[in-house]
Amino acid sequence: MNFRVAIIKCFMLYAVFSGRAKRSEYWWFVLFSILGQIFLGIIDAMLGLIVNGQGILSSIFGLFVIIPGLAVCSRRLHDTNRSGWLQGLFIIPLVGFFFMIRKIIEYENKGFEVPTWEALLTFLFLILFLGCGILVNIIFCAQNSINNPGKSSNKYGEDTFWKEIIDE
């Protein structure tokens, strides 16, 4: 699958979280998202469209690609015979991080000085667990397709590799 076909397919399946996606489809869409953010970030900077450190065009683009990005990641995880819910691995540390931030804000509101170790622990918690969740997803999405022995399917559906070659 080439770049153009992968991007078109991801937008045609905008919010389809079922089925399977080949490795090339997923990684072409990731590249498209990264290049789009960089390009629009440069345009934002050149046109002065940065508000509170965030570019307007790149933010709109990010909102536009988040749903198909989650959908293609879910389909990619299905292709490796894993649940699409594994994308949520990075959400768990974010929840813990927000609870820790809330506690730090409560300290400050009561007039207490926030212990340095607690602020450092909050930061380390976020980096460590968020990084681990993202790393696990990258490893899973980089793996080969997994099919049932002797078949071209797994519990998430049929392997569409040969159908794609015939269609192209």
C-alpha positions in Angstrom: 0.0 0.0 0.0 1.4 3.4 -0.9 1.1 6.7 0.9 -1.8 8.1 -1.1 -3.9 4.9 -0.9 -3.3 4.6 2.8 -4.4 8.2 3.6 -7.5 7.9 1.4 -8.4 4.6 3.0 -8.0 6.0 6.5 -10.3 8.9 5.8 -12.8 6.6 4.0 -12.8 4.6 7.2 -12.9 7.8 9.3 -14.5 6.3 12.5 -14.4 2.6 11.7 -12.8 0.8 14.7 -13.6 -2.7 13.5 -11.6 -4.8 11.0 -7.9 -4.9 10.3 -5.3 -2.5 9.0 -1.9 -3.4 7.5 1.3 -2.1 9.0 1.9 0.2 6.0 -1.6 1.7 6.2 -1.0 2.6 9.9 2.5 4.0 9.5 1.7 6.0 6.4 -1.1 7.7 8.3 1.3 8.4 11.3 3.7 10.0 8.8 0.9 12.0 7.3 -0.2 13.2 10.7 3.4 14.2 11.8 4.2 16.0 8.5 0.8 17.8 8.5 1.5 19.0 12.1 5.0 20.2 11.2 3.9 21.9 7.9 0.9 23.6 9.5 3.0 24.6 12.5 5.4 26.4 10.2 2.5 28.1 8.4 1.1 29.1 11.8 4.4 30.7 12.8 4.8 32.5 9.5 1.3 33.9 9.6 1.4 34.7 13.3 -1.5 32.4 14.0 -0.1 31.2 17.3 -2.3 31.8 20.4 -1.0 30.8 23.8 1.8 28.8 22.3 -0.5 26.8 20.1 -0.9 27.2 16.3 -4.5 27.6 15.1 -4.2 25.6 11.8 -2.1 22.8 13.4 -4.6 22.5 16.2 -7.5 22.2 13.8 -5.6 19.6 11.8 -4.8 17.7 15.0 -8.5 17.6 15.9 -9.3 16.5 12.3 -6.9 13.5 12.3 -7.4 12.3 15.9 -10.5 10.1 15.2 -9.1 8.4 12.1 -5.8 8.1 13.9 -7.4 6.2 16.8 -9.5 4.2 14.3 -6.5 3.0 12.3 -4.5 2.3 15.4 -7.4 0.1 16.7 -7.6 -1.7 13.3 -3.8 -2.1 13.4 -3.9 -3.7 16.9 -6.7 -6.0 15.6 -4.3 -7.1 12.8 -1.8 -8.1 15.4 -4.7 -10.1 17.2 -4.9 -7.6 20.1 -7.8 -5.5 21.3 -8.0 -1.9 20.1 -8.6 -0.9 23.7 -4.8 -1.3 24.3 -4.5 2.3 23.0 -5.8 3.3 26.4 -2.5 2.3 28.1 -1.4 5.9 28.0 -4.6 7.2 29.6 -4.0 5.4 32.9 -1.0 7.5 33.8 -2.7 10.6 32.7 -5.5 10.0 35.2 -3.0 9.5 38.0 -1.1 12.6 36.9 -4.2 14.7 37.1 -5.0 13.4 40.6 -1.4 14.3 41.7 -1.7 17.8 40.1 -5.0 18.3 42.0 -3.2 17.4 45.3 -0.4 19.8 44.5 -3.0 22.6 43.8 -4.8 21.8 47.1 -1.5 22.2 48.9 -1.0 25.6 47.3 -4.6 26.7 48.0 -4.1 25.9 51.7 -1.0 28.0 51.8 1.4 25.0 52.2 4.6 24.8 50.3 4.5 21.9 47.8 7.2 19.4 48.7 9.8 19.2 45.9 9.8 15.4 46.1 6.1 15.3 45.4 6.4 17.6 42.3 9.3 15.5 41.1 7.4 12.3 41.6 4.4 13.7 39.7 6.6 14.5 36.7 8.5 11.2 36.8 5.2 9.3 37.1 3.9 11.0 34.0 7.1 10.5 31.9 7.6 6.9 33.0 4.1 5.5 32.6 3.1 7.7 29.7 6.3 6.7 27.9 5.8 3.0 28.7 2.2 3.1 27.4 3.2 4.8 24.1 6.2 2.5 23.7 4.1 -0.6 24.2 1.7 0.6 21.5 4.5 1.4 19.1 5.9 -2.1 19.6 2.5 -3.7 19.0 1.8 -1.6 15.9 5.2 -2.5 14.5 4.7 -6.2 14.7 3.6 -8.6 11.9 0.0 -9.5 11.3 -1.2 -12.5 13.3 -3.5 -15.0 11.7 -5.0 -18.3 12.9 -2.7 -21.2 11.9 -3.5 -22.3 8.3 -6.1 -19.5 7.8 -6.0 -15.9 6.7 -8.1 -14.6 9.5 -8.0 -14.0 13.3 -10.7 -13.2 15.8 -11.0 -9.6 14.4 -11.7 -10.6 10.8 -10.3 -11.6 7.5 -6.8 -10.6 6.3 -7.5 -8.2 3.4 -3.9 -8.2 2.1 -4.7 -10.2 -1.1 -7.9 -8.3 -1.8 -5.9 -5.0 -1.6 -3.3 -6.3 -4.1 -6.1 -7.4 -6.6 -7.9 -4.0 -6.2 -4.8 -1.9 -6.8 
